[in-house]
Amino acid sequence: MIDTKPLISIITVVYNGEQYLQQTIDSVVNQSFSNIEYIIVDGGSTDATLSIIEKNRDHISQWISEPDKGLYDAMNKGISMANGVLIGMINSDDWYELNAVEIVVNVYLKYPKKTIFHANRFDVNEDDTKIIRKFNKWSFKFKYYGMTYNHPSMFIAPKEYKEHLYNTNLKSLSDYEFTLTAFLKNSNRFCYIDKAIVNYRLDGISAQMGYLKRKKERNVARKQAGMPLLERVFAFMFEAVVSLFYPIYKLLK
């Protein structure tokens, strides 16, 4: 029998995130669903981040502060600490809609054999205006162009992480590699929720990375995910064509 109030783990990875961390914490603490284990992994912050964590420690199940090898190493640390039936990742400059976990749990209870639940997101500009970014269902674009899943919206079963964790050798596209690996193994493990459940600030690592570096990382991600060589070559060429013809890029976006 499925527990109707399953434990959900939420992980926040942070390094010198004093500007937005409290907003992130509040979005977890004030969720309409209450059975949440909240884990914070700090990379050894030197600003007021630790003070914010201490102030909220009654709402935090576990937290650590120590140097790490980057964003994805910190994520993997958090995963190793998690005990929930699903694990969500919310970075320190993003925040959940207040019914996000409830929405995901309700779908999980209907489809308990799925292992990756994902939804839409709000992209937040520097002036705090928002626009919805829906999941693009076109698998061709996902495989041969780039990430179409909204990683901040994902809630993932622990057994998925037992198969593969995040690649710490990638700077910003390990979430693409992780998702592509799962997709190529069995796309039926995914469950799409057509609602925006998370707010994502457009000033993260991937937004700051140049085109050529992103292109290189995508190629590495595809190789590590198990994509055959000919398909990787096609993807490389397809990306080049799209970058040259902006109207086509606009259509695919």
C-alpha positions in Angstrom: 0.0 0.0 0.0 1.3 3.4 -1.0 1.9 6.0 1.8 -0.4 8.9 1.0 2.0 11.3 2.8 5.4 10.1 1.6 8.6 11.7 2.8 9.9 14.1 0.1 13.5 15.2 0.2 14.5 18.7 -1.0 18.1 19.7 -1.4 19.5 23.3 -1.7 23.1 23.7 -2.9 24.5 27.0 -2.0 27.8 29.0 -2.1 27.8 32.6 -1.0 24.1 32.8 -1.7 23.1 35.4 0.9 21.1 37.5 -1.6 18.3 35.0 -2.3 18.8 32.1 0.1 16.1 33.2 2.5 13.5 33.3 -0.3 14.5 29.8 -1.3 14.2 28.5 2.3 10.8 30.2 2.7 9.5 28.5 -0.4 10.3 25.1 1.0 9.2 25.8 4.6 5.9 27.2 3.5 4.9 24.4 1.2 1.3 23.2 1.4 2.6 19.6 1.7 4.2 19.1 5.1 6.2 15.8 5.1 9.4 17.3 3.8 13.0 16.6 4.7 15.1 19.7 3.9 18.8 19.4 3.3 21.2 22.2 2.6 24.7 21.7 1.2 27.0 24.7 1.6 30.3 24.9 -0.2 32.1 26.8 2.5 30.5 30.2 2.1 32.3 33.3 3.3 29.3 35.7 3.2 26.2 35.7 5.4 25.0 32.3 4.1 25.8 30.4 7.3 24.1 33.0 9.4 20.9 32.5 7.3 21.2 28.7 7.7 21.6 29.0 11.4 18.6 31.3 11.7 16.5 28.7 9.9 18.0 25.6 11.4 14.7 24.6 13.1 13.3 24.1 9.6 16.3 22.2 8.2 16.6 18.5 8.6 20.3 18.2 7.8 23.0 20.6 6.6 26.7 20.6 6.0 29.3 23.3 5.1 32.5 22.2 3.5 34.5 22.8 0.3 33.3 20.8 -2.7 34.3 20.3 -6.3 31.5 22.4 -7.7 27.7 22.4 -8.1 27.2 18.8 -9.1 29.6 17.4 -6.4 27.4 19.3 -3.9 24.3 17.9 -5.4 25.7 14.4 -5.1 26.5 15.0 -1.5 22.9 16.0 -0.8 21.6 13.0 -2.6 23.7 10.7 -0.3 22.0 12.4 2.7 18.4 12.1 1.4 15.8 9.6 2.7 12.7 10.6 0.8 10.8 8.6 -1.9 11.4 11.5 -4.2 14.3 14.1 -4.2 13.9 17.6 -5.5 16.7 20.1 -6.1 16.2 23.8 -5.6 19.2 26.1 -5.9 19.8 29.0 -3.7 18.7 31.7 -6.2 15.5 29.9 -7.2 12.2 29.2 -5.4 9.2 26.9 -5.5 5.6 27.8 -6.0 4.0 27.1 -2.6 2.0 24.1 -3.8 4.8 22.5 -5.9 5.4 19.5 -3.7 1.7 18.8 -3.2 1.3 18.8 -7.0 4.1 16.4 -7.5 3.0 14.1 -4.7 -0.5 13.9 -6.1 0.8 12.8 -9.5 3.3 10.4 -7.8 0.5 8.7 -6.0 -1.2 8.0 -9.4 2.0 6.8 -11.1 4.2 5.4 -8.4 6.3 3.3 -10.9 7.6 6.5 -12.6 11.0 7.6 -11.4 11.4 11.1 -12.8 8.6 13.7 -12.4 9.1 17.0 -14.1 7.0 20.1 -14.9 7.1 23.6 -16.3 8.9 26.6 -14.8 8.8 30.4 -14.6 12.0 32.1 -16.0 12.7 35.2 -13.9 14.5 38.1 -15.5 16.8 40.6 -13.7 13.8 43.0 -13.4 11.8 40.2 -11.7 9.4 39.8 -14.7 8.5 36.2 -15.4 7.7 34.2 -18.4 6.6 30.5 -18.3 8.9 28.0 -19.9 7.0 24.8 -20.7 8.5 21.4 -21.3 9.2 20.9 -25.0 8.0 17.3 -25.8 10.0 17.1 -29.0 12.5 14.4 -28.2 14.5 15.2 -31.4 15.4 18.6 -30.0 16.3 17.1 -26.6 18.7 14.6 -28.1 20.3 16.6 -30.9 20.1 20.2 -29.7 20.0 20.6 -25.9 18.1 20.4 -22.6 14.3 20.7 -23.0 13.4 19.3 -19.6 13.2 21.8 -16.7 15.7 20.3 -14.2 14.7 22.6 -11.3 11.2 21.2 -11.5 12.4 17.6 -11.3 11.6 15.2 -8.4 13.5 12.0 -8.8 13.3 8.6 -7.1 16.4 7.4 -5.2 16.8 4.3 -7.3 17.4 6.5 -10.3 20.4 8.1 -8.5 21.6 4.6 -7.7 22.0 4.0 -11.4 23.8 7.3 -12.1 24.7 10.5 -10.3 25.7 13.9 -11.7 29.0 14.1 -13.6 31.3 16.3 -11.6 33.6 16.8 -14.5 31.0 19.0 -16.3 30.6 22.6 -15.2 27.0 23.3 -16.2 25.5 20.6 -18.3 25.6 17.5 -16.0 21.9 17.8 -15.6 21.6 17.4 -19.4 23.8 14.3 -19.2 21.9 12.9 -16.3 18.5 13.4 -18.0 19.7 12.1 -21.4 21.2 9.0 -19.8 17.9 8.2 -18.2 16.0 9.0 -21.4 18.1 6.7 -23.6 17.8 3.8 -21.2 14.0 4.1 -20.9 11.9 7.2 -21.7 8.9 5.6 -20.0 10.4 6.4 -16.6 9.5 10.1 -17.1 6.2 11.7 -16.0 5.3 15.2 -17.2 3.2 17.5 -15.1 1.8 20.4 -17.2 2.1 23.1 -14.5 4.7 25.6 -13.6 6.0 24.7 -10.1 9.4 26.5 -9.8 10.9 30.0 -10.4 14.3 30.0 -12.1 16.6 33.1 -12.2 18.3 33.5 -15.6 21.7 34.3 -14.2 23.1 30.9 -13.4 26.3 29.1 -14.5 24.8 27.8 -17.8 23.6 31.3 -18.7 27.1 32.7 -18.2 28.9 30.0 -20.3 29.8 30.8 -23.8 28.4 29.0 -26.9 31.5 27.0 -27.7 32.0 25.8 -24.1 28.3 24.8 -24.0 28.7 23.0 -27.3 31.7 21.1 -26.1 30.0 20.1 -22.8 26.9 18.9 -24.7 29.1 16.7 -26.8 30.8 15.2 -23.7 27.4 14.8 -22.1 26.0 12.9 -25.1 29.0 10.6 -25.2 28.8 9.8 -21.5 25.1 9.2 -21.7 25.7 6.5 -24.3 24.7 8.2 -27.5 26.3 6.4 -30.6 29.0 8.3 -32.4 27.1 8.9 -35.6 24.2 10.5 -33.6 26.7 12.7 -31.8 28.2 13.8 -35.1 24.8 14.6 -36.4 24.0 16.6 -33.2 27.2 18.6 -33.5 26.4 19.5 -37.1 22.7 20.2 -36.3 23.7 22.7 -33.6 26.1 24.4 -36.0 23.3 24.9 -38.6 20.8 26.2 -36.0 23.4 28.7 -34.7 23.8 30.0 -38.2 20.2 30.4 -39.0 18.6 32.3 -36.2 15.0 32.0 -37.5 15.2 28.2 -37.2 16.7 28.6 -33.7 13.8 30.9 -32.8 11.3 28.3 -34.1 12.9 25.5 -32.0 13.2 27.4 -28.8 
